[in-house]
Structures are given as C-alpha cells and as structure tokens.
Amino acid sequence: MIRKLLDKLVPRDYCCLEKQVIELNSFEELKKVFGWLHDPILDRPDIHDFDYVEDVNERRLRDAESLATVIRNVQPEVALEIGTADGMGTVLMSANAPSSSIYTVNISPDEILAGKGGRLTTVALEREKIGSAYRARELSNITQVYANTATWSPDIGTIDVAFIDGCHDTKFVYNDTRKVLRHMRPGGFVLWHDFNPLLSEKFPWIGSVCRGVDKLCRDGSICGRIFLIRDSWVGIYRVPFR
C-alpha cells in the first residue's frame, strides 16, 4: 500500500527515494524496526503549537518523536546538530541523552547577510537568539559552533547521531551529509529535517531537501532504507556496519 502511494504521489525526480523510503505509523514501529526499548522524552514546550498550516496532523509532535526516539535509544557519545536556530531541538537532544556531547552548528548572522548561507533557511536569527532555549536551561553538555557548513568540516571526533537541519538548498543538504558521513560511526544515524517525499511538491524547501537526499542515494553515498514516521518531516537513516 505504501509503495503504491509513493508511486502515485512522489515526483519521478525522486526515483531512488521511491525504492528506499519506508513510512511507519508511529515511533513505536520505529522502536520495533531497531529493537529499541525506550520511549522518547518529549521535553520540548512547542511541540503542540499550531502556528502555520504546515503544522497540521501534529507535525511538530511527530518530528519531536522521531528525533527523540533515536537519541534516547542510541545514547550517542557524540551528537551533531546542523542548524541550531533557537535551540529547541538541541534541548530535546539533551533531554534524551544528558550524558552525550552535543555539538550544534549555526551560520553566523554576518555570513547570512553577506549572502553566503544559501537561499532556503528556516530562520535567520540574531546572534544572541541562536541557541537561546538551551542556554536558558543552562545545559552543560552542549557546545555551540558558529560556522558556515559550506566551508566547515566536522572536527568533533566520531559522530554517533547527526541531525541535519541547516540550509535546505539541495547542494547544502548533499554536501553537509557527505561531510558528516565521513565522520560517522558505522551503525550510527543520520536524520534530515524537512524531509517528506509526499510533500515535496507542496513545499519548495522540502522538495529541495528531498532532491539532496535522492542525489545521495543515486551516487551511492547512502544505501539502504530511510524511515519516515507518518506526518513527520524527519528522514531517519542508519549508516551501514562495515
């Protein structure tokens, strides 16, 4: 049934995604896929907010469940977030893995103003507002990095989980992922936000992200299943064991 739905709704531009994306009904099914035991800790106050039509079907809740379920069960030593914004996602990562070292990367406002940050960015915050949510909680396991991922390379050791939510331009999604994969632990997880092939023609930024991920599939940078909880915008990929 899911395959038929994808064949009908996913643009032909994403032929690899048709083969590799598996939609799940809930985070409980995600737990079953990987044999996990723990439910996510959803310590994020905005997950039930409805600010835009894009928030329908409890999309924010589904996104939080996707990220938190992975982080809670993997318990990464090192986690990377690309795209800090106000730091709400970083708070969620810390709540589910308080012993992890979490590095969160955001482009500086100066570089955005200089036109070096791509076109499709969710929000361009002032410097003092970047990461404000996690700083308000005085969380000690988070390191803020100000960098443009077009030129930055991870120098934080082996990465267990990476959450990619920076610039949504196709070339950024592709290059950010390629860089991250070179530093990933075999069996680790890469997650992309604003990823949902069924919505790729409705929202330009989602289409751009999907094109980046499809390109990664086409050239063999990623292989195997990409999981997507229904109504979420988070693609979940496990790096193969060598």
C-alpha positions, 0 to 999 in steps of 0.5 A: 500500500505504501509503495503504491502511494509513493508511486502515485504521489512522489515526483519521478525526480525522486526515483531512488527515494521511491525504492528506499523510503519506508513510512511507519505509523508511529515511533513505536514501529520505529522502536520495533524496526531497531529493537529499541526499548525506550520511549522518547522524552518529549521535553520540548514546550512547542511541540503542540503549537499550531502556528502555520498550516504546515503544522497540521496532523501534529507535525511538530509532535511527530518530528519531536518523536522521531528525533527523540526516539533515536537519541534516547535509544542510541545514547550517542557519545557524540551528537551533531546538530546542523542548524541550531536556530533557537535551540529547541531541538538541541534541548530535546537532544539533551533531554534524551541523552544528558550524558552525550556531547552535543555539538550544534552548528549555526551560520553566523548572522554576518555570513547570512547577510553577506549572502553566503548561507544559501537561499532556503533557511528556516530562520535567520536569527540574531546572534544572541537568539541562536541557541537561546532555549538551551542556554536558558536551561543552562545545559552543560553538555552542549557546545555551540559552533558558529560556522558556515557548513559550506566551508566547515568540516566536522572536527568533533571526533566520531559522530554517533547521531547527526541531525541535519537541519541547516540550509535546505538548498539541495547542494547544502543538504548533499554536501553537509551529509557527505561531510558528516558521513565521513565522520560517522560511526558505522551503525550510527544515524543520520536524520534530515529535517524537512524531509517528506517525499509526499510533500515535496511538491507542496513545499519548495524547501522540502522538495529541495531537501528531498532532491539532496537526499535522492542525489545521495542515494543515486551516487551511492553515498547512502544505501539502504532504507530511510524511515519516515514516521507518518506526518513527520518531516524527519528522514531517519537513516542508519549508516551501514556496519562495515 
